[in-house]
């Protein structure tokens, strides 16, 4: 019995689909993304790019990812090969267009805000649709993925809807699908106006119900219209399904499960299905069971069997399973990467940055001291609570072999009551920073409000560092010269919370008054695979 189990394990690990599979437990990858020799290894993005959707326009791929309460909202990615990506920007510059609850003076939309969306290209224009669980469906459009994007247009102002998608047929007729999760996950198909800015509620056709059916994507391949979606059953997990019809408005009577749940791979289940430049099909998906690294991204091949798109390795019974590696869809001479570091030399923030909620624009500056980010302090909504502090600038953390983030701060402008520094958060949080009380400066470590502190010299410059590896255990340290570091505080386990993986950020607030500032010379994020 033991020999049989071992042999079966080795067969699965060593040679399924012609490429070595991941032999380790989830999250313990040393290699990811593009590899030498024209191959790639999943995940292709070991960071929290959740609810991903993807299209191809000519030789270019564009993807979007949900951003919840972070601003600017709905991040947009660009690739030439589906494996290596760069950040184009964001579609929603001001998320208070959705609700004032997303502003710095409310901060009342954790785990909510901008949920899953759909990006489409029609009549030489990009269209973006998304839902928020409290406010309904919205859309915007642009002639360029980098923007500018139009102000948001509400499509359906009603709570309880999510995971929408759109499609135009060859005649220019538009269609829209979305799930009313508040009413037993009933999914409806609607007709969409020619300009893409209205849906016809009277045209609604019920196409799905129950079993947590959401993550909708509308696509057309040859003569078939497909609704790709995910389903969840407590005894099985979450997995990808499809319905198809010859008519865009249905009926969608034919249904098939496209892949196994893949619980060992954190249930890849939501993404964009796309034809590559090489003529093959792919599924760009997030792994839907979140952990401290968030819902990270993999690229799975799609094999068409009897006009059904089977995802990953095709198993007996024509059902897919997780595939950990493959050939690059197409080699590209263009080298894209997701930016992390910033020297703050430009007059605008690098595109990887997102504020925790809509910020006060006058409380930060890249021009008052050239080459530095100045963050000005004001009161949090609750004293000493990082999660209710409006001036926090964030980006995604990566799950890689070794991560090191270092910031250099000039603290000569801080005043009594002020705190500033480097932080991690999802729902739990931690930070290492400098505070001032009665004219004296202190180094402070905080974990959900429990603090350790030590007095420090009154010197203008201090370097702060966070390091973590594949296990997500962060260690903070500080330095007076940027070379020799002193560890401070307890190890902090990066965590999942509010539907998000860990964020790293820079923060600044003052518990007592609107006064004081800190200058950040740089944010350097180094990754070792």
N, C-alpha and C positions, 0 to 999 in steps of 0.2 A: 504493500500500500504506500509506504513512504517513497519508494523508488518511483512509482507511478506518478505520484504528486510532483516530485522533483522534475521528472522528465517532462510532464505537461507544462510546468512553470518555465522550463528552459525553452521549450518550443515557442511559447508565447513571447518570451523576452527576446529571443535571439533573432527570429526570422519570420516575422509576419509582414507580408507585403514587400519583401525585399530589402527592408531597412531595419537596423537594430532598434528595438523599442526601448523605452525608458526602464532600466532594470531596478530603479530605486523607488522609494516611497514618494508620495506627492510632495513637491516642493524642494526635493534634494537634487535638482539638476545643476550640474556644473557647466553645461553647454546649453545655449538657447539661441534662437534666431538663425541668421545665415551662417553657414559653415564653409570651410574650404572644400573645393571640388564640386561646387554647384549643388549642394544640398542644404537643407535647413532642419532645425530641430525645434519642436514645440516645447514650451510656449515660444511664440515669436516675439511677444511683448509680455514680460513677467511683471506687469504693473496694472493698476486698476483702470483699465479702459472698458468699462462695463457697457452692456446694452449696445453692442457695436452693430453698425450696419454699413454696407459697402456697395459702391457702384463702380463701373468702368466707363470712362469717357475717352474714346480713342485709345491712346497708349497710356493713359493715366488712371489710377485708382484713387477714389476718395472715400473716406470712412468718417463716421461720426460716433461719438460716445457721450452718454449721459453725464451730467455734471451736478445734479441735485441742487444744493443751495449755493454752490460756488459760482463766482462771477469773475470774468465773463462766462456765459453759459454755452453749452453744447460745443464741445471741442471738435475740430475738423482736422483730419489727417490726410496726407497725400503720399502715394507710393508709385513706383514704377514696376514693382515685381511682387507685390502682395506680402512681402516678408519684411523689407526695410521701409520704415515710415519716417516722415517728418511732420511737424505740426504746422498747418496752414494758419490757424487762428481759431476764432470762435464766432458763432453766428448771432449770439445775443449779448450785445455790449452792456445793456442795462437790464438786469433781471427783474427790476421792480416794474417793468412792463407787465409781468405776470401777476405780481401781487406786492403790495407794500410790506407784507410779512417777510419778504426776502431782503429787506433793507437792513443796514447796520444798526438802526435804532429799534428794530423788532426782533430779528434773528429767531424766527419762529417756524422754520421749515426744515429742521434736521430730518433726514430720511425721506424728504419729499422734494418739492421743487421740480427741476427738469429731469424727467424720467426718459424712458426709451423713445427713440425717434426713427425716422426713415428719411434717407436722402435719395433724391431722384433727379434726373436730367431730362428736360423737355423743352422743345423749341429754343434750344441754345441758352437755356437758363437752368440754374440749380434751384431745386425746391426742397425745403426741409420742413418736416412735420414732426411734432412731438406732443406728448401729453404730460400734464401734471395731475396728481391724484386729487388735488383740492380745487383746481381752477378749470380743468378741461383740456381741450386740444387747441394748439396754436400752429401757425405756419409762418414761414418767411421765405424769401427768395433773393437770388443774386445772380448777376451775369458772371461772376468770378467766385470761386470757392474761398478766396482770401477776403472777399467782401469788397465794398460795403454791402451788408445785408439790410433788407427793408425792415422797418419797424414791424413788430409782431402783429399778426392778424388773428383774432380768436375765431376758431371754427365751431367749437361747441363749448359753451360756457356752463359746464355742469360737472360736479364732483363725481369721482368713482370710475373714471375711464383711464385706460392705459394702452401702451404698446400698439401704436397705429402704423399704417403703411399706406402708400399710394401707388397708382399705376395709371399710365396712359396707353391706350391701344394705338394701332396704326392709323386709325381714323381721327385720333386726337381726343377720343372720349376718355374722361377721367373717372377713376374709381378709388375708393377709400375704405379701409378696414380698420376696426378698432374694437377693443374689448371693454365691456361694462363689468369690471371685476366686482363692483359693489352689488351686482345682481347676478350672482352665481356664474360669473365669468361668461356671460353671454356675449358672443362676438357677432358684430353686424357688418355687413357690406353696404356701402352707400355710393350713390353717384356723386361725382365731384365736378364742380363748375369748370368751365373752360380755362379760367384764369387761376384755378387751383385754390381759390380763397373762400369757397363755400362748399358745404356738403348739404345734400338734400335729405333731410330727416324722413320725409315721406317715402323715399325710395328704399328704406332700410330692409335688408334681408338677413334673417338670422342664419348664420353658417356654422356656429359652434356653441357649445354650452357645457359648463361644469368642468370638473377635473383640472382646475387651475389652468385652463387653456388660454394662453396669451402669447407674447413674443411673435406677433404676426408679421409676416412679410408677403407681399403680393409680387409675383413674377409671372412672366409669360415666356414659354419656351416652345418653339414651333407652333403647333395648333392648340396647346394646352395652357390653361390658366391654373396657377398653383397658389394656394394659401399655405405657406410654411409656418408652423407654429410649434410651441412646446406644450407638453401636457405633464401633469404631476399626479401620481397616485402614491399614497403613503407606503404601500408595500413594494413599489417598484422604483420610486424616485422620479426625476424629471428627465425627459427625453424629447427628441424632435419628431414631429409628425408632419404630414402633408395631406391636403385634400386637393382634388383637381376637377376641372370642368372644361368643356369646350366653349362654354359661354362665360364671359367675365362676371355676370351677375348670378351664375349658377344655373341649375342646382349643383352643389358640390357633394355628390353622393359617394364618390370613390375616396377612400381614405387608407393611408398606410403609415406605419411606424418606420422611420428612416434610419434610426440608430438606437442602440442600447443606451440605458441611462448613463453608464460610465461613471459609477459612483467612485471608483478608484481614481478617476481623473477629475473629480469634483464637478461632474455632470456638465460637459459642454452642451449647450442647448439653445443659445440665442445668438443670431448673427445674420450676416448677409450672404446670400447664395449668388454666385457671380461666374460668368464665363471669362476665363483669362485670355490674355493676348496670344497664348499658345493653343487656343481652341479647346482647352480642357476646362472643367468646372471645379469650383472650390467653395468651401464654406468657411468664412472668416467668423469665428465664434468666440464668445467669452465662456469661461468656466463658471457656471452659475451658482455653485455653492461657495460663498465667499469665505475667505480667511484673512489673515492680517495683510496679505498682499493684494486683497481686493478680488475682483473678478477679472482675471487676466485673460490674455488673448492667444488663441492657437489658430493655425490654418490647416484645414482638413480637405483632402481630395474628395470629389464627388464623382460617383460612377452612375451613369444612367442605365437602369435595368428595367425593361418593359415600360419606359417613359416615366420611371420614378427615380428621383435623385437620391441614391444611397450614399450616406456620409461616412467617410473614413474607410477602414478595412471592410470589404464586403464579406460577410460571414454566411454560413449556410442558412438558407431561408431568405436570402437577399435582404439582410439587415446589417447596418454598419456598426463599427466599434471604433474606439479611440485609436488614432495613429500618431505616433510620436515623432516621426521624421519622414522626409520625402525629398524629391528633387525640386529644385527651385522652379517656379512656374516659368520664369524667363530671366536669364541673367541680364543685369542692367549695368551700364558704366556709370550711372548716376549713383552717388553714395549718399543715401539718406540716413539720418539718425534722429532720435528724439532728444531734443535739447534738454539739458539739466542745469548746467552751470550758467552763471550770469555775472559779468563784471560791472553791470549798471553804467555802461559807457554811452548808451543810446538815450534818446529822449522819451522812449516808451519801454515798457517792460517786455522782456522776451516772452514768446507765446506759450511757454510751458506754465507760466504763473497764473494762478486763480486765487482771488480773495475769498476768504470765508465770509460769504454774504456780500451784498453790494456795498462797496466801500464809500467812505467820505472822501471825495476826490481831492479836497483841499488839505487833507491830512497826510498826504505823501507827495514826494516830489523827486524827480530825477534831474532837475535843472537848478535848484537852489545851491547845490554843491556839485559841480560837474564831476561825473565819474563815481558818484555815490548815490545810494538810495536813502533819502531822508524820510523817516517815519515819525510822525508827530503824535504825541500821546493825548488821549482823552479817556474819559471814564468808561469802563465796561458797564454793561447792564446790571451785573452783579459783581461786587468787589472780589478781586483775586480769581475770577472764573475765566479761564482762557476760552471756554466754549461760548462765553457771552461777551467777548472782547472783539470789537469791530475791526480793529486794525491788525489783521493777521493775514499775511501773504503766504500762499501754500503751493506745493506741487506734489505729484505722485511719488511715492517711494517704489523702488524696484526690489524684486526678490532675486538677488544675485549672490554669488559666492562671497563677495566682500564689497560693502558700500561705505563710503566715507564722505561726509558733508562737513565743510568748514566755512564759517563766516568770520569776517573781520569787522569788528564794530569800533566806532569812535563814540565813547560814552561821555564825552565832555559836556554834552548838552542835556544830560538827564538831570532831573530835579527830584525833590522829595515826593514820595508817593508813586514814583514811576517805576515800571518794570519793563525789560526788553530782553530779547534773546532768541534762542533756537528752540523749536518745539516739535513734538510728534502728537498726533491726535487722530481719532476716528470718533468714538464716543468717549472712551477713556482718554486721558491725555497725560503728557509729561512735558517738562521743559527745563532747560538750564539757561539761566539768565542773570542779569545784573539788576539790582534794585538799589534805591537810595532812600535812606531814612535819617532825618536829623542831620543832613549834610554828609553822612557816611555811606560808602558804597559796600554792597555785599554781593557775593556770589550765591545764587539760590537754585536749588533743585526742587522741583515740585512734581508730585505724582497724584493727580486728582485732588489737589489741594493740600496734601500732606507734604511738608517741606523740610529740607535740610539747608542750612546756610552757614556761611563763613565770611568774616570781614576780609576785604581786599584793599590793596593800596589805591590811592586816588591817582590813577594813571589813565591817560585818554584812551588807549587802545587795548582791546582784549579780543582774543580769538576763541571761538566756541566750536566744538566738534561733536558729531554723533557718528558712531560706527555700528554696523550690524551686518549679519551674514544671512545665510539661508534659513536659519532658525528664527530670525526676526527679533533677536535680543539686542537692544540698543545700549551702548555705553557712551555716556557723555564725558567730556573733558574740556578744560580751558587752558589757555596759554597766554603768556605776556609777550612772546616774541614770534609766535607762529611756527615754532619748531619743537619746543619742549612743552609737553602737555601734562596736566595734572588731572587724573580721573576724579570725578565728583558725582555723588549720588549713587543710587542703586541701579543695577541693570533693569531696563524697562522692556517688557514684552510688547512689541508692536501688536496691534489688535484690530479686529473687525468690529465695526459698529455703525449704526445708522445707514446700513446698506453700503458701506464704504470700507475699503481697506485703509491702511495707515496713510496719513499725510505728514510730510515734513514742512515746516514753515518758519517764518520770522515774525515775531509779534512785538507789539509796543502798546502799553496802556498806562494810565495813571489813575490810581484809586481815589485821589483827593481832588484833583482839578484838571482842567484842560490846559496842560502846560508841559513843556519839556519835549525833547526829541532825541532820536538816536540816528546816527549815520552808518550805513552798511557799505563797505568798500566792495565786497564781492561775496558771492555764494558759489563755492566750488564743490561740485558733486562728482566724485570719481567712483567708477564701477570697475571691479575686477571679475571677469567671468570665470 
